[in-house]
Amino acid sequence: MTDPTTRVLRLLGLFQTRAPWSAQELADRLGVTTRSIRRDVERLRELGYPVRASSGVGGGYQLGSGGSLPPLLLDEDEAVAVAVCLRLAAGGTVAGVSEAAVSTLAKLDQVLPAGAREQVGAIHESTVAVGSGRAVVDPEVLMALSRACRDRMRTTLRYVARDGASSTRRVEPASLVAVSHRWYLLAFDLDRDDWRSFRLDRVQEVAVGTMRSRPRPVPDPATYITRSVTRAPYRWVARARVQMPAPELAERVSPLAGEVSELGEGWTELVTGAESLDYLAAELVALGVAVEVLEPPELVAHLRTVRDRLW
């Protein structure tokens, strides 16, 4: 590697992968002498990068903090990951960083390779955020399903249900939804002839086909997924009027725990689920405001029992 500019950029990239590097290690990686490495280090320092040198066993060169922010040298997968996170932050899922995320994303978008830009666009176009998405999801699953959503391609999933049972599902993906700490797929299940939600951390394999999905009306992704995760998994589902403004109640109830709807005049409807009536009763009492339980009747009767217990 004889071109000094190329070598300095490569050297900067190596400094970002680990620390420290000995002069000989760097020389071997770049195919030059240790004297050339010392000259290149001086060039980086002249450009404002604080390259530190330490002697002794375990010593060497490393990039210090401070000084000018070095350009990030990312491979395609890293660039896609950064861009996706920035898009979520720009959408307001990370408080206080929206403007900075938009600015950084605009700069990154200018230098993304075509393939990386296509992958980022696929995820962005097919993703809806509800709360803050922080799920640990296989990136290959995320990529494949985002493209299937965007291109409306029929897909086969190997899916593990809540009880651990594995099944093969033939679906027509429509949208990805990030809800708090989980990601979900909204898709039309061809075998069940209805819309279904799938947790991405339970998807073990994805096979995107070549046949396009049939055109059909798609339910609002955020509403459908929120309703699904707050009602479907539970034995008991409660609907109640809560004397609290909807924004305040939404701050106290996670999208995974309850569905909040404004009723007006200071009242809000809350739909929430649980495996036991005791848990539902405790959840409603913990709100500390007036609550009118609308359903189920079993919960109304159970609250009277709880009252008698405490008496």
Solvent accessible surface area in square Angstrom, and as a share of the most:
residue,aa,sasa,rsa
1,M,91,0.41
2,T,125,0.73
3,D,72,0.37
4,P,60,0.38
5,T,92,0.53
6,T,69,0.40
7,R,14,0.05
8,V,13,0.08
9,L,84,0.42
10,R,100,0.36
11,L,0,0.00
12,L,2,0.01
13,G,9,0.09
14,L,3,0.01
15,F,8,0.04
16,Q,61,0.27
17,T,100,0.58
18,R,110,0.40
19,A,59,0.45
20,P,44,0.28
21,W,8,0.03
22,S,39,0.25
23,A,26,0.20
24,Q,105,0.47
25,E,69,0.31
26,L,0,0.00
27,A,2,0.02
28,D,97,0.50
29,R,131,0.48
30,L,4,0.02
31,G,60,0.58
32,V,33,0.19
33,T,87,0.51
34,T,40,0.23
35,R,161,0.59
36,S,13,0.08
37,I,0,0.00
38,R,123,0.45
39,R,110,0.40
40,D,0,0.00
41,V,1,0.01
42,E,81,0.36
43,R,84,0.31
44,L,1,0.01
45,R,88,0.32
46,E,144,0.64
47,L,115,0.57
48,G,30,0.29
49,Y,29,0.11
50,P,39,0.24
51,V,7,0.04
52,R,134,0.49
53,A,67,0.52
54,S,60,0.39
55,S,109,0.70
56,G,62,0.59
57,V,166,0.95
58,G,63,0.61
59,G,20,0.19
60,G,11,0.10
61,Y,27,0.10
62,Q,64,0.28
63,L,41,0.21
64,G,14,0.14
65,S,94,0.60
66,G,56,0.53
67,G,69,0.66
68,S,54,0.35
69,L,166,0.83
70,P,26,0.16
71,P,62,0.39
72,L,120,0.60
73,L,76,0.38
74,L,64,0.32
75,D,84,0.44
76,E,73,0.33
77,D,108,0.56
78,E,84,0.38
79,A,7,0.06
80,V,2,0.01
81,A,56,0.44
82,V,54,0.31
83,A,0,0.00
84,V,16,0.09
85,C,85,0.51
86,L,30,0.15
87,R,56,0.21
88,L,35,0.17
89,A,10,0.08
90,A,28,0.22
91,G,66,0.64
92,G,47,0.45
93,T,31,0.18
94,V,75,0.43
95,A,100,0.78
96,G,85,0.82
97,V,55,0.32
98,S,40,0.26
99,E,155,0.70
100,A,64,0.50
101,A,4,0.03
102,V,82,0.47
103,S,56,0.36
104,T,63,0.37
105,L,24,0.12
106,A,58,0.45
107,K,139,0.59
108,L,26,0.13
109,D,49,0.25
110,Q,148,0.66
111,V,112,0.64
112,L,11,0.05
113,P,70,0.44
114,A,80,0.62
115,G,38,0.36
116,A,0,0.00
117,R,92,0.34
118,E,74,0.33
119,Q,40,0.18
120,V,1,0.01
121,G,17,0.16
122,A,0,0.00
123,I,5,0.03
124,H,94,0.42
125,E,120,0.54
126,S,6,0.04
127,T,26,0.15
128,V,47,0.27
129,A,42,0.33
130,V,29,0.17
131,G,44,0.42
132,S,34,0.22
133,G,18,0.17
134,R,168,0.61
135,A,24,0.19
136,V,141,0.81
137,V,25,0.14
138,D,76,0.40
139,P,91,0.57
140,E,134,0.60
141,V,10,0.06
142,L,23,0.12
143,M,30,0.13
144,A,18,0.14
145,L,0,0.00
146,S,0,0.00
147,R,81,0.29
148,A,0,0.00
149,C,0,0.00
150,R,77,0.28
151,D,46,0.24
152,R,95,0.35
153,M,29,0.13
154,R,54,0.20
155,T,5,0.03
156,T,51,0.30
157,L,0,0.00
158,R,93,0.34
159,Y,16,0.06
160,V,32,0.18
161,A,39,0.30
162,R,140,0.51
163,D,121,0.62
164,G,51,0.49
165,A,57,0.44
166,S,68,0.44
167,S,41,0.26
168,T,87,0.50
169,R,24,0.09
170,R,111,0.40
171,V,0,0.00
172,E,5,0.02
173,P,1,0.01
174,A,8,0.06
175,S,8,0.05
176,L,0,0.00
177,V,0,0.00
178,A,0,0.00
179,V,0,0.00
180,S,14,0.09
181,H,84,0.38
182,R,69,0.25
183,W,16,0.05
184,Y,10,0.04
185,L,0,0.00
186,L,0,0.00
187,A,0,0.00
188,F,17,0.07
189,D,0,0.00
190,L,34,0.17
191,D,82,0.43
192,R,108,0.39
193,D,110,0.57
194,D,67,0.35
195,W,32,0.11
196,R,84,0.31
197,S,30,0.20
198,F,2,0.01
199,R,44,0.16
200,L,3,0.01
201,D,73,0.38
202,R,57,0.21
203,V,10,0.06
204,Q,96,0.43
205,E,95,0.43
206,V,36,0.20
207,A,60,0.47
208,V,65,0.37
209,G,34,0.32
210,T,133,0.78
211,M,120,0.53
212,R,156,0.57
213,S,17,0.11
214,R,148,0.54
215,P,130,0.82
216,R,63,0.23
217,P,124,0.78
218,V,62,0.36
219,P,40,0.25
220,D,84,0.44
221,P,28,0.18
222,A,28,0.21
223,T,62,0.36
224,Y,62,0.23
225,I,0,0.00
226,T,18,0.10
227,R,108,0.39
228,S,23,0.15
229,V,13,0.08
230,T,0,0.00
231,R,79,0.29
232,A,79,0.62
233,P,51,0.32
234,Y,67,0.25
235,R,177,0.65
236,W,48,0.17
237,V,51,0.29
238,A,1,0.01
239,R,79,0.29
240,A,1,0.01
241,R,69,0.25
242,V,0,0.00
243,Q,92,0.41
244,M,6,0.03
245,P,66,0.42
246,A,14,0.11
247,P,96,0.61
248,E,85,0.38
249,L,0,0.00
250,A,53,0.41
251,E,149,0.67
252,R,122,0.44
253,V,15,0.08
254,S,48,0.31
255,P,36,0.23
256,L,24,0.12
257,A,40,0.31
258,G,4,0.04
259,E,21,0.10
260,V,43,0.25
261,S,45,0.29
262,E,102,0.46
263,L,87,0.43
264,G,29,0.27
265,E,176,0.79
266,G,35,0.34
267,W,51,0.18
268,T,0,0.00
269,E,31,0.14
270,L,2,0.01
271,V,4,0.02
272,T,2,0.01
273,G,7,0.07
274,A,4,0.03
275,E,91,0.41
276,S,48,0.31
277,L,30,0.15
278,D,71,0.37
279,Y,137,0.52
280,L,0,0.00
281,A,4,0.03
282,A,62,0.48
283,E,39,0.18
284,L,5,0.03
285,V,104,0.60
286,A,74,0.57
287,L,14,0.07
288,G,67,0.64
289,V,58,0.33
290,A,51,0.40
291,V,45,0.26
292,E,78,0.35
293,V,24,0.14
294,L,63,0.32
295,E,77,0.35
296,P,20,0.13
297,P,100,0.63
298,E,81,0.36
299,L,0,0.00
300,V,45,0.26
301,A,52,0.40
302,H,30,0.14
303,L,45,0.23
304,R,131,0.48
305,T,63,0.37
306,V,27,0.16
307,R,146,0.53
308,D,88,0.46
309,R,149,0.54
310,L,150,0.75
311,W,261,0.92
